[in-house]
């Protein structure tokens, strides 16, 4: 007998404003419990120290997670100068100190070397795997290991405040795989004063901004509402919200039925759209499939089973 899945069928995106001191996994677990959802996952881990946008995908939205993970992210963070920690943030222990402090002009002059395509070594306390083990587990056990440098893209890195000689506040726009903690650490080294992240907030992930966020308090209040389930569902965004940066293809009900069977669809006729590459297909306003268009044919890669 097949095992029965626990939880309700919930589909869509919740853009959580993750509170400080909570892991991403714990935040997803709490939200999943409030929705009594069968399936949920997040798009891009935030450290416990960090706050801000944590996109959570329910049900069929989990099929679109890669499009969110691969999107550009924006952060606002505070660097504390004069100390390097083993975690490269304020949660770690101080392992080296410096009496030097940079001027505003020195900070601004150093930022261009951290924009564009740059090479950075990820923090030792990270979720990357080393010979099958998580780096943070090896770091906690004080194992001797090295993480390979990686090339990442930082589109923008701006100084927005320099409140005192010990701190500066930066805003970054960066691509997949960039570690803000590594940016702070390497900036401190470049300035000859050491540094680490003291506060961090993620302000954008792909198409999702702070204006889209819902707090944990909002969710708890909605769950306590006599019309709890409907109130909670009203906070979700449609599955296709994660696909706004790729073209949409509108198809007939007959073509949609073929796609749901995994069959390719020819885009025929005088009014057939001229497009190629990755697109998503909709029929009567409902998301049907995600796939590729090539030589006038749409081939589905992911089929969505959403209620009509």
C-alpha positions, 0 to 999 in steps of 0.5 A: 500500500502506498504511503499516504502523504501528510498535510494539505495540498498548498501551492504558491509562494510565501515571501517571509521576512525571516526574523533574526536568530532563526535558521532558514530550516526552522523558519520553513518548518514553522510556516509549513506547520501553520499551513498544514502543508504537505510540501514546502522548501525555501529558495536560498538559505539565510544565516541565523544572524540575517533577517529579510527575504526568505522565499518559501515555495509550497507544493507545485511552486517547488518546481520553480525554485531554481529560477528564484535561487539563480536570480540576483539578490540584494543585501544591506549589511553592516561591517565591523572593523578591527576584528576577524571572527572564525565565522566571518560574522558576529556569531563567531569568536574573535581570532584576530584583531587590529587597531587600524580603522579606515576612513570613508575615503579609503572604504570607497576607494577599495569597493571597486575591487569587489565588483564585477566578476571576483574570486572569493573563498567561501567562509569555513562555516558554510553549508558547502560539502568537503569530501561529503561532510558539511564545512560548518561541521568540520569547522566546529570540530576544528578539522584542517580543510580548505575550500576552493576559491570560486568566481562570483558576480557582484553587480553593485557594492555601495557605501551607504553609511559610515556612522563611526570609525568602527562600522560601515553600512554597505549595499550589495547586488550580487549573483548566485553563490556570493557570500556577503560574509566573505565580502566583509572579511576580504574588504577588512583585509584589503583595508588592513584593518580586518572585519566581519559582518555585524548585521545583515538583511536580504532586501531582494531575491529575484522578482521578490522585494521587501514590499512582498514580505510577510512577517512571522507575526502576520502568519501567527495572526492569520492562523488565529483568525476564525477564517484561518485557512483562507486568511493564510492562503490569501498571503500566498503569491501564485506559482508563476510569480517566480517566472516573471522574468521569462516569456509566457506562452498562452495555449488552447485547452487542447494544447494544454491537455497534450502538454499535461501528457508530456507531449510537445506542442507545435506553435502553428498558424499566422499568429503563432508567437515568435520565441525561443528558449525557456518559456512557461505555458498558461491556458485559461489563466492557469499555469500548465508547464515550463519548457523550451521552445525551439524551431516552432515547437514547445517541449515541456520540462516540468508539468504543473498539477494545479487546480483549475 
